[in-house]
């Protein structure tokens, strides 16, 4: 397996903005699980703004399901 295959990619909703470009993100499952997510480097470099209520794409590692990386901001 390559590193690309090791990630889970999900659509999620931002619920809370935290300091240092960290966000609480609600996953689209039955339990409404919240994880801690940070902004990817390209989004920081291009000054993509993320606000509570935005729909984002989150990548998660199968080793730690409580943290993730925001890679795309939808509408």
GIMOQUI-V128690 format. One record per helix or strand of 2 or more residues. SS is the DSSP state (H for helix, E for strand). FROM is the first residue (numbers start at 1). LEN is the number of residues. Records with the same first field share a line. If there is no record, write none. Layout:
SS = FROM-LEN, FROM-LEN
This chain:
H = 4-3, 41-5
E = 7-12, 22-6, 34-6, 55-7, 67-7
